[in-house]
Amino acid sequence: MLDTTQSDNAAPPEERRGCLFALSQPPLMIFLAVIGCLLLMASLHDLLML
């Protein structure tokens, strides 16, 4: 029969990391800020210059 008891020296389960952890990474935030600025500049150009 299969032994399903957990031993005391078993490794702890890995931490689950969600969306907020991914969004807190600096390279992703820089990328999103650049894309946001480009979209803002394009929309302001369309509204004010055209």
PyMOL Python script that loads the backbone (N, CA, C, O; Angstrom):
from pymol import cmd

cmd.read_pdbstr("""\
ATOM      1  N   MET A   1       0.835  -1.176   0.000  1.00  0.00           N
ATOM      2  CA  MET A   1       0.000   0.000   0.000  1.00  0.00           C
ATOM      3  C   MET A   1       0.890   1.252   0.000  1.00  0.00           C
ATOM      4  O   MET A   1       1.976   1.244   0.578  1.00  0.00           O
ATOM      5  N   LEU A   2       0.434   2.302  -0.636  1.00  0.00           N
ATOM      6  CA  LEU A   2       1.215   3.521  -0.794  1.00  0.00           C
ATOM      7  C   LEU A   2       1.187   4.344   0.493  1.00  0.00           C
ATOM      8  O   LEU A   2       0.125   4.581   1.070  1.00  0.00           O
ATOM      9  N   ASP A   3       2.370   4.776   0.932  1.00  0.00           N
ATOM     10  CA  ASP A   3       2.467   5.584   2.144  1.00  0.00           C
ATOM     11  C   ASP A   3       2.242   7.049   1.784  1.00  0.00           C
ATOM     12  O   ASP A   3       3.053   7.629   1.062  1.00  0.00           O
ATOM     13  N   THR A   4       1.167   7.659   2.267  1.00  0.00           N
ATOM     14  CA  THR A   4       0.840   9.049   1.935  1.00  0.00           C
ATOM     15  C   THR A   4       1.090  10.009   3.084  1.00  0.00           C
ATOM     16  O   THR A   4       0.717  11.179   2.999  1.00  0.00           O
ATOM     17  N   THR A   5       1.711   9.541   4.154  1.00  0.00           N
ATOM     18  CA  THR A   5       1.999  10.443   5.273  1.00  0.00           C
ATOM     19  C   THR A   5       3.160  11.351   4.909  1.00  0.00           C
ATOM     20  O   THR A   5       4.092  10.941   4.217  1.00  0.00           O
ATOM     21  N   GLN A   6       3.095  12.587   5.381  1.00  0.00           N
ATOM     22  CA  GLN A   6       4.161  13.543   5.085  1.00  0.00           C
ATOM     23  C   GLN A   6       5.178  13.514   6.212  1.00  0.00           C
ATOM     24  O   GLN A   6       4.822  13.488   7.390  1.00  0.00           O
ATOM     25  N   SER A   7       6.432  13.520   5.836  1.00  0.00           N
ATOM     26  CA  SER A   7       7.486  13.520   6.846  1.00  0.00           C
ATOM     27  C   SER A   7       7.733  14.943   7.350  1.00  0.00           C
ATOM     28  O   SER A   7       7.340  15.921   6.715  1.00  0.00           O
ATOM     29  N   ASP A   8       8.396  15.033   8.510  1.00  0.00           N
ATOM     30  CA  ASP A   8       8.657  16.341   9.099  1.00  0.00           C
ATOM     31  C   ASP A   8       9.719  17.122   8.337  1.00  0.00           C
ATOM     32  O   ASP A   8       9.712  18.352   8.371  1.00  0.00           O
ATOM     33  N   ASN A   9      10.615  16.450   7.662  1.00  0.00           N
ATOM     34  CA  ASN A   9      11.708  17.148   6.978  1.00  0.00           C
ATOM     35  C   ASN A   9      11.398  17.395   5.502  1.00  0.00           C
ATOM     36  O   ASN A   9      12.312  17.630   4.711  1.00  0.00           O
ATOM     37  N   ALA A  10      10.145  17.345   5.131  1.00  0.00           N
ATOM     38  CA  ALA A  10       9.776  17.611   3.737  1.00  0.00           C
ATOM     39  C   ALA A  10       9.957  19.102   3.446  1.00  0.00           C
ATOM     40  O   ALA A  10       9.810  19.949   4.327  1.00  0.00           O
ATOM     41  N   ALA A  11      10.277  19.396   2.192  1.00  0.00           N
ATOM     42  CA  ALA A  11      10.475  20.791   1.779  1.00  0.00           C
ATOM     43  C   ALA A  11       9.133  21.521   1.813  1.00  0.00           C
ATOM     44  O   ALA A  11       8.111  20.949   1.433  1.00  0.00           O
ATOM     45  N   PRO A  12       9.126  22.781   2.264  1.00  0.00           N
ATOM     46  CA  PRO A  12       7.862  23.537   2.280  1.00  0.00           C
ATOM     47  C   PRO A  12       7.403  23.809   0.847  1.00  0.00           C
ATOM     48  O   PRO A  12       8.230  23.933  -0.056  1.00  0.00           O
ATOM     49  N   PRO A  13       6.100  23.902   0.636  1.00  0.00           N
ATOM     50  CA  PRO A  13       5.611  24.183  -0.722  1.00  0.00           C
ATOM     51  C   PRO A  13       6.050  25.568  -1.170  1.00  0.00           C
ATOM     52  O   PRO A  13       6.227  26.479  -0.361  1.00  0.00           O
ATOM     53  N   GLU A  14       6.218  25.700  -2.474  1.00  0.00           N
ATOM     54  CA  GLU A  14       6.651  26.993  -3.022  1.00  0.00           C
ATOM     55  C   GLU A  14       5.557  28.036  -2.815  1.00  0.00           C
ATOM     56  O   GLU A  14       4.366  27.726  -2.823  1.00  0.00           O
ATOM     57  N   GLU A  15       5.999  29.295  -2.626  1.00  0.00           N
ATOM     58  CA  GLU A  15       5.042  30.381  -2.477  1.00  0.00           C
ATOM     59  C   GLU A  15       4.373  30.646  -3.813  1.00  0.00           C
ATOM     60  O   GLU A  15       5.017  30.644  -4.862  1.00  0.00           O
ATOM     61  N   ARG A  16       3.075  30.873  -3.753  1.00  0.00           N
ATOM     62  CA  ARG A  16       2.366  31.244  -4.971  1.00  0.00           C
ATOM     63  C   ARG A  16       2.456  32.757  -5.123  1.00  0.00           C
ATOM     64  O   ARG A  16       2.180  33.507  -4.187  1.00  0.00           O
ATOM     65  N   ARG A  17       2.839  33.179  -6.290  1.00  0.00           N
ATOM     66  CA  ARG A  17       2.966  34.610  -6.549  1.00  0.00           C
ATOM     67  C   ARG A  17       1.947  34.987  -7.602  1.00  0.00           C
ATOM     68  O   ARG A  17       1.833  34.324  -8.633  1.00  0.00           O
ATOM     69  N   GLY A  18       1.212  36.043  -7.346  1.00  0.00           N
ATOM     70  CA  GLY A  18       0.126  36.414  -8.240  1.00  0.00           C
ATOM     71  C   GLY A  18       0.462  37.603  -9.113  1.00  0.00           C
ATOM     72  O   GLY A  18       1.626  37.924  -9.351  1.00  0.00           O
ATOM     73  N   CYS A  19      -0.585  38.240  -9.581  1.00  0.00           N
ATOM     74  CA  CYS A  19      -0.466  39.350 -10.515  1.00  0.00           C
ATOM     75  C   CYS A  19       0.256  40.547  -9.906  1.00  0.00           C
ATOM     76  O   CYS A  19       1.049  41.204 -10.581  1.00  0.00           O
ATOM     77  N   LEU A  20      -0.014  40.830  -8.644  1.00  0.00           N
ATOM     78  CA  LEU A  20       0.601  42.010  -8.043  1.00  0.00           C
ATOM     79  C   LEU A  20       2.109  41.854  -7.936  1.00  0.00           C
ATOM     80  O   LEU A  20       2.837  42.842  -8.034  1.00  0.00           O
ATOM     81  N   PHE A  21       2.591  40.630  -7.735  1.00  0.00           N
ATOM     82  CA  PHE A  21       4.036  40.415  -7.719  1.00  0.00           C
ATOM     83  C   PHE A  21       4.621  40.671  -9.099  1.00  0.00           C
ATOM     84  O   PHE A  21       5.686  41.276  -9.218  1.00  0.00           O
ATOM     85  N   ALA A  22       3.940  40.220 -10.136  1.00  0.00           N
ATOM     86  CA  ALA A  22       4.436  40.412 -11.502  1.00  0.00           C
ATOM     87  C   ALA A  22       4.446  41.894 -11.861  1.00  0.00           C
ATOM     88  O   ALA A  22       5.371  42.367 -12.521  1.00  0.00           O
ATOM     89  N   LEU A  23       3.415  42.634 -11.426  1.00  0.00           N
ATOM     90  CA  LEU A  23       3.342  44.054 -11.758  1.00  0.00           C
ATOM     91  C   LEU A  23       4.354  44.880 -10.980  1.00  0.00           C
ATOM     92  O   LEU A  23       4.644  46.015 -11.358  1.00  0.00           O
ATOM     93  N   SER A  24       4.894  44.330  -9.903  1.00  0.00           N
ATOM     94  CA  SER A  24       5.833  45.105  -9.100  1.00  0.00           C
ATOM     95  C   SER A  24       7.265  45.007  -9.629  1.00  0.00           C
ATOM     96  O   SER A  24       8.173  45.608  -9.055  1.00  0.00           O
ATOM     97  N   GLN A  25       7.475  44.273 -10.694  1.00  0.00           N
ATOM     98  CA  GLN A  25       8.821  44.135 -11.235  1.00  0.00           C
ATOM     99  C   GLN A  25       9.199  45.390 -12.029  1.00  0.00           C
ATOM    100  O   GLN A  25       8.416  45.832 -12.870  1.00  0.00           O
ATOM    101  N   PRO A  26      10.369  45.970 -11.787  1.00  0.00           N
ATOM    102  CA  PRO A  26      10.745  47.230 -12.447  1.00  0.00           C
ATOM    103  C   PRO A  26      10.758  47.175 -13.976  1.00  0.00           C
ATOM    104  O   PRO A  26      10.262  48.119 -14.592  1.00  0.00           O
ATOM    105  N   PRO A  27      11.292  46.136 -14.636  1.00  0.00           N
ATOM    106  CA  PRO A  27      11.278  46.158 -16.108  1.00  0.00           C
ATOM    107  C   PRO A  27       9.868  46.202 -16.684  1.00  0.00           C
ATOM    108  O   PRO A  27       9.625  46.882 -17.682  1.00  0.00           O
ATOM    109  N   LEU A  28       8.951  45.491 -16.070  1.00  0.00           N
ATOM    110  CA  LEU A  28       7.572  45.515 -16.563  1.00  0.00           C
ATOM    111  C   LEU A  28       6.957  46.884 -16.349  1.00  0.00           C
ATOM    112  O   LEU A  28       6.243  47.383 -17.219  1.00  0.00           O
ATOM    113  N   MET A  29       7.221  47.500 -15.204  1.00  0.00           N
ATOM    114  CA  MET A  29       6.664  48.826 -14.943  1.00  0.00           C
ATOM    115  C   MET A  29       7.220  49.861 -15.915  1.00  0.00           C
ATOM    116  O   MET A  29       6.484  50.737 -16.370  1.00  0.00           O
ATOM    117  N   ILE A  30       8.506  49.773 -16.237  1.00  0.00           N
ATOM    118  CA  ILE A  30       9.101  50.701 -17.206  1.00  0.00           C
ATOM    119  C   ILE A  30       8.461  50.505 -18.570  1.00  0.00           C
ATOM    120  O   ILE A  30       8.121  51.475 -19.248  1.00  0.00           O
ATOM    121  N   PHE A  31       8.295  49.240 -18.975  1.00  0.00           N
ATOM    122  CA  PHE A  31       7.669  48.944 -20.264  1.00  0.00           C
ATOM    123  C   PHE A  31       6.245  49.493 -20.315  1.00  0.00           C
ATOM    124  O   PHE A  31       5.858  50.115 -21.304  1.00  0.00           O
ATOM    125  N   LEU A  32       5.468  49.269 -19.264  1.00  0.00           N
ATOM    126  CA  LEU A  32       4.091  49.756 -19.254  1.00  0.00           C
ATOM    127  C   LEU A  32       4.035  51.280 -19.229  1.00  0.00           C
ATOM    128  O   LEU A  32       3.141  51.878 -19.829  1.00  0.00           O
ATOM    129  N   ALA A  33       4.979  51.909 -18.542  1.00  0.00           N
ATOM    130  CA  ALA A  33       5.012  53.373 -18.512  1.00  0.00           C
ATOM    131  C   ALA A  33       5.332  53.941 -19.898  1.00  0.00           C
ATOM    132  O   ALA A  33       4.735  54.935 -20.312  1.00  0.00           O
ATOM    133  N   VAL A  34       6.266  53.318 -20.610  1.00  0.00           N
ATOM    134  CA  VAL A  34       6.612  53.787 -21.958  1.00  0.00           C
ATOM    135  C   VAL A  34       5.429  53.621 -22.897  1.00  0.00           C
ATOM    136  O   VAL A  34       5.115  54.535 -23.659  1.00  0.00           O
ATOM    137  N   ILE A  35       4.773  52.480 -22.855  1.00  0.00           N
ATOM    138  CA  ILE A  35       3.606  52.258 -23.715  1.00  0.00           C
ATOM    139  C   ILE A  35       2.491  53.247 -23.362  1.00  0.00           C
ATOM    140  O   ILE A  35       1.833  53.789 -24.250  1.00  0.00           O
ATOM    141  N   GLY A  36       2.282  53.477 -22.066  1.00  0.00           N
ATOM    142  CA  GLY A  36       1.267  54.442 -21.653  1.00  0.00           C
ATOM    143  C   GLY A  36       1.571  55.854 -22.132  1.00  0.00           C
ATOM    144  O   GLY A  36       0.670  56.574 -22.562  1.00  0.00           O
ATOM    145  N   CYS A  37       2.837  56.251 -22.060  1.00  0.00           N
ATOM    146  CA  CYS A  37       3.226  57.593 -22.539  1.00  0.00           C
ATOM    147  C   CYS A  37       3.032  57.712 -24.045  1.00  0.00           C
ATOM    148  O   CYS A  37       2.575  58.745 -24.534  1.00  0.00           O
ATOM    149  N   LEU A  38       3.372  56.673 -24.770  1.00  0.00           N
ATOM    150  CA  LEU A  38       3.176  56.702 -26.223  1.00  0.00           C
ATOM    151  C   LEU A  38       1.690  56.807 -26.569  1.00  0.00           C
ATOM    152  O   LEU A  38       1.318  57.561 -27.468  1.00  0.00           O
ATOM    153  N   LEU A  39       0.848  56.064 -25.870  1.00  0.00           N
ATOM    154  CA  LEU A  39      -0.591  56.160 -26.118  1.00  0.00           C
ATOM    155  C   LEU A  39      -1.125  57.538 -25.755  1.00  0.00           C
ATOM    156  O   LEU A  39      -1.973  58.080 -26.464  1.00  0.00           O
ATOM    157  N   LEU A  40      -0.641  58.107 -24.664  1.00  0.00           N
ATOM    158  CA  LEU A  40      -1.072  59.449 -24.255  1.00  0.00           C
ATOM    159  C   LEU A  40      -0.646  60.491 -25.277  1.00  0.00           C
ATOM    160  O   LEU A  40      -1.431  61.365 -25.644  1.00  0.00           O
ATOM    161  N   MET A  41       0.594  60.397 -25.734  1.00  0.00           N
ATOM    162  CA  MET A  41       1.070  61.355 -26.734  1.00  0.00           C
ATOM    163  C   MET A  41       0.288  61.237 -28.038  1.00  0.00           C
ATOM    164  O   MET A  41      -0.032  62.247 -28.664  1.00  0.00           O
ATOM    165  N   ALA A  42      -0.019  60.011 -28.447  1.00  0.00           N
ATOM    166  CA  ALA A  42      -0.780  59.816 -29.684  1.00  0.00           C
ATOM    167  C   ALA A  42      -2.200  60.367 -29.537  1.00  0.00           C
ATOM    168  O   ALA A  42      -2.725  60.983 -30.464  1.00  0.00           O
ATOM    169  N   SER A  43      -2.814  60.151 -28.392  1.00  0.00           N
ATOM    170  CA  SER A  43      -4.183  60.648 -28.218  1.00  0.00           C
ATOM    171  C   SER A  43      -4.208  62.170 -28.133  1.00  0.00           C
ATOM    172  O   SER A  43      -5.107  62.805 -28.686  1.00  0.00           O
ATOM    173  N   LEU A  44      -3.227  62.763 -27.444  1.00  0.00           N
ATOM    174  CA  LEU A  44      -3.165  64.231 -27.391  1.00  0.00           C
ATOM    175  C   LEU A  44      -2.883  64.813 -28.761  1.00  0.00           C
ATOM    176  O   LEU A  44      -3.424  65.864 -29.105  1.00  0.00           O
ATOM    177  N   HIS A  45      -2.057  64.162 -29.542  1.00  0.00           N
ATOM    178  CA  HIS A  45      -1.791  64.637 -30.909  1.00  0.00           C
ATOM    179  C   HIS A  45      -3.053  64.608 -31.735  1.00  0.00           C
ATOM    180  O   HIS A  45      -3.335  65.548 -32.478  1.00  0.00           O
ATOM    181  N   ASP A  46      -3.823  63.529 -31.612  1.00  0.00           N
ATOM    182  CA  ASP A  46      -5.075  63.443 -32.371  1.00  0.00           C
ATOM    183  C   ASP A  46      -6.079  64.503 -31.928  1.00  0.00           C
ATOM    184  O   ASP A  46      -6.785  65.080 -32.755  1.00  0.00           O
ATOM    185  N   LEU A  47      -6.140  64.758 -30.617  1.00  0.00           N
ATOM    186  CA  LEU A  47      -7.124  65.721 -30.119  1.00  0.00           C
ATOM    187  C   LEU A  47      -6.741  67.161 -30.431  1.00  0.00           C
ATOM    188  O   LEU A  47      -7.601  67.963 -30.796  1.00  0.00           O
ATOM    189  N   LEU A  48      -5.466  67.497 -30.291  1.00  0.00           N
ATOM    190  CA  LEU A  48      -5.073  68.903 -30.370  1.00  0.00           C
ATOM    191  C   LEU A  48      -4.503  69.311 -31.712  1.00  0.00           C
ATOM    192  O   LEU A  48      -4.674  70.459 -32.121  1.00  0.00           O
ATOM    193  N   MET A  49      -3.833  68.410 -32.408  1.00  0.00           N
ATOM    194  CA  MET A  49      -3.139  68.808 -33.626  1.00  0.00           C
ATOM    195  C   MET A  49      -3.948  68.517 -34.894  1.00  0.00           C
ATOM    196  O   MET A  49      -3.748  69.181 -35.910  1.00  0.00           O
ATOM    197  N   LEU A  50      -4.841  67.556 -34.854  1.00  0.00           N
ATOM    198  CA  LEU A  50      -5.570  67.213 -36.073  1.00  0.00           C
ATOM    199  C   LEU A  50      -6.929  67.873 -36.136  1.00  0.00           C
ATOM    200  O   LEU A  50      -7.665  67.681 -37.104  1.00  0.00           O
TER     201      LEU A  50
END
""", "prot")
cmd.dss("prot")
cmd.show_as("cartoon", "prot")
cmd.util.cbc("prot")
cmd.orient("prot")
